[in-house]
Amino acid sequence: MVQSFSESRFAIIVAGGSGSRMKSDVPKQFLLLGGKSILQRTVEQFLAVLPASHIRLVLPARDQLIWTSLCDQHNFHCDVQLVTGGATRFQSVRNGLNAVSAAEGLVAVHDGVRPFITTDIINHSFETAARTGSAVTCVPVKDSVRLVSSDGSSQAVDRSQYRLVQTPQTFRLDLFRQAFTVDEQPFFTDCASVMEHAGFPITLIEGSYENIKITTPDDLKGF
């Protein structure tokens, strides 16, 4: 029987980028995109699905004043709770998780610099996680893929067997809490790898090629 988590859906939006690969002195999440910061656009997509009180925005302490200043400049005021990030993504997500008091429900973790996420994908991730315990957004690989060995040689692999992982990554809250009780490991590249390490199965859902993570100046061309 599928549990109903409609009243207990939460989001943790993690934004800890420095802007170095953007060749900018401004952290990339605060760069303007069509007159709004990238991070504001991301938060707005989740506000279309969740009440502000159910969103945790994880930022480094040094960046929180920049965020509040940008919100004032753009008249963007909501009750999203700010959480201070950690030294790594794992620590930042765990800080965000600790700021969610509910014992049961669903939690979606999303990159603050993926502003093109759609409300349809967000809703689908919650619906899938309610049924299966997890929903990890991904897209098929479009390019040819080769596996490179340590000696420099390479061989072609079947790209149909590979997926590019995106966010949101959405999970049952009780399972997610269990997974994040462990010590951080170097192979924890995302929340799905933490859940997998804890022994929980991962369900993949279809994302979008437009749901890019803005990382370099090329990602902003055309906007």
Beta strands, then each sheet from edge to edge (+ up, - down):
strand 1: 9-14
strand 2: 32-33
strand 3: 36-37
strand 4: 55-59
strand 5: 81-84
strand 6: 106-111
strand 7: 134-140
strand 8: 145-148
strand 9: 154-157
strand 10: 163-172
strand 11: 204-206
sheet 1: 5+ 4+ 1+ 6+ 10- 7+ 11+
sheet 2: 2+ 3-
sheet 3: 8+ 9-
end
